[in-house]
Amino acid sequence: MRYVFKHIFTRVLQIPVDFTTKIEEFIAFNGLKMTYSKAPLGNEFFIRNNDLLFEQGVNDLDINIFHWEEIPCFFNAGSKSVIPFDIFAASFYLLSRYEEYLPHVRDVHERFTAEQSLAFKYRFLEKPLVDVWAYKLLEKLKEKFPDYTYKTRTYQYVSTIDIDNAFAYKHKSLVRTFGAFIKDFFSFKLRNFWDRFAVIANIKKDPYNTFELILRLKKQYKINTTFFFLVADYTTFDTNVSPAKNKFKLLIKSMVDYADVGLHPSYFSMQNETILKKEKERLEAITNMPMVKSRQHYLRFSLPETYQNLIDLEIKEDYSMGYASHVGFRASTCTPFYFYDLDFEIQTPLKIIPFALMDTTLNDYMGLTPRQSLGKIRELKNEVEAVNGMFVTLFHNESLSNYLRWKGWSKVYESMLKIAND
């Protein structure tokens, strides 16, 4: 209860909150106050509670969606409640990712899928619903307590860049390079064959080396930018340059001078703390600084195990909260929140920074053109701006390359920065 009240009031609405169970203390208090119980004391600001916040463990809940002024909501609170549903229990359900603890079918990468979520089924995935609810609650508070001085938070934009492949052709091992030449030749990918040769022979620049461009745009538009580097051992799903290569180390070190740098834990780190620890220490050795931010490669995480491992390794912020296949708000919020561990029934120190969209989602999964993608980006940005939230986007260095499947996408990133800063 404390956890979700603090999120709604302190983080979203900027209203300090305290709790009492003493009726006389409540009556004596002059200021914003509300009761959260089964029945009101009198005619005070009252929200009828659902039992969820007083339960232990995870249960299969019966959720019935209805609409309040065109906004979807659930956990009906009846007519005496100032708002017709228990906003706190409903918000907790979405923020804690309660549904991800329930039995579900995972995709080929063992991920919880968007299609199984309440938000997808009832078409509010592209709305930061918890923030929308909070602002509706604020309207009711202002009606009841017009003399209180309300503060407003400001809209923020954060650009995050995942470095799955720092270079397309350069600085790969001899075995990988030779093997790729053979594969290109026999599969008649002569364009790739020539490009690989031209890049290795220094005739052409490596197409994925878009770091100067990203930094120039960061400076030009004054954008808060974080790079997440994959420093894993080579596997089928982790194909970055070897972290032992000096050129790759120098690239990471140079990025640290201009932007925030975080860890991109590898594909197989999802439930393996040993791999996670090894990669964290590897990146820390390169940067000579503690790694406190991370985002899982392939967005592969399993609740609560992945987050428990991150906490054990003193990661403070995770940026994995989103879907690969769909844009929108996986936890139905555009406000950073703390991970609540339903296994241990505690709020943890791990801050979750949810992102709203990813370049590969727009291009590969949704099959949108650059122009259509910018329309979708603007829609999501407007949703976040309407509640003064944090708009977080996920791009890759390779999507700025204008190369192969990213043909025509080089301008999308810059246009997105303009939209986000508009």
Order of alpha helices (4+ residues) and beta strands (2+ residues): alpha-alpha-beta-beta-beta-beta-alpha-alpha-alpha-beta-alpha-alpha-alpha-beta-alpha-beta-alpha-beta-alpha-beta-beta-beta-beta-alpha-beta-alpha
